Amino acid sequence: MAHTGTGFFDRKGNFFKNARDATVSDLAGMLGQIGEGESLAPGIAYMLLERRAEIERLFAEHDAMLAEEAAVKAARVADQHDNVSQLPTRPAV
């Protein structure tokens, strides 16, 4: 007897029985060929998906560090302008 089912497709249109496998396929596609011979990308993609929460936390910390770095650089530029004095103008000869 016929029955219905659920399937998932990656960005290339390949069919997968579960969402995890479709996502791993998309991640592996973005990574491209890694290594010689059979690509290591699918295994790395699987690890990325499994450690997603840790990776997202690291990226959030990275973004915070970049914001802090930009603030420090902006403060340095502002301080440099305070240390510069305008020389008095001399009359033209």
N, C-alpha and C positions, 0 to 999 in steps of 0.2 A: 504494500500500500504506500502511496506517496505521502510525504510529510514535509514540513517546512523546517528550515534551519537558518542559522545566522552565520554570516561570513564577514570577513574584513579584507579590505584591499589596501595594498601599499600604494605609494604615489605612482608607481609604474603600472598599476592595474593588476598585479599578481594577487591571487586569492589566498587567504589564510583562514584557518579555522578559528583562531583566537586573535585578539587585539595585540597581545604581546608580540607574537611572531610578526605581525604586519609592521609594528613599530620598530622592531629589531631590523627588519628588512630595510625600512626607510633610513634608520641610523647608519646601517652598513653602507647603503648607497651614498650617503653624505660623506662618509669617511673615505670611500674609494678603496683602491687596491692598497693593502698594507702588507708588506713583506713580499718575498718572492714565492712563486708557486701559488698554492691555494691561499687566498687572502685571509688575514687575521681579523679583518673588519667585522665579520659577523660575531665572533667571540667578544671583541671589544665592545661592539654595540650592545650585546646582551649584558655585559658587565656595567656599561653606562646606565642602562635601564634599571638594572637591579640596585644600583647605588645612587639612584636619582636624587634622593633626599640629601645625601651627603654632598653630592655635586652641586645641587642648588644652594646649599648652605655655603659652600666654598665660593661660589660665584657672588652670593650676597655679600660675603666678607670682602671679596675682591672689589666689588663696586663701592663699598664703604671706604676701603683703603684708597681707591682712586679719588673719591670725593674729598677725603682728608688731604691727600697729596695736592689736589687742585687748590684747596683752601690755603694750605701752607705756601704754595707758590704765589698765590694772589696776595697773601700777607707780605711776602718778601718784596714783591714788586711795589706794593704800597709803601713799605718802609724805605725802599730805595729812593722814592720820590721825596720823602721827607728829609733825607740827608743831602739833597742837592740845593745849593743856594744860588740865587740869581746874582750874577755879577753886576755891579753898577755900570750903566752905560757911559761911555766916554764921548765927549764931543768929537765930531769928525774934524780932521785937520785940513 
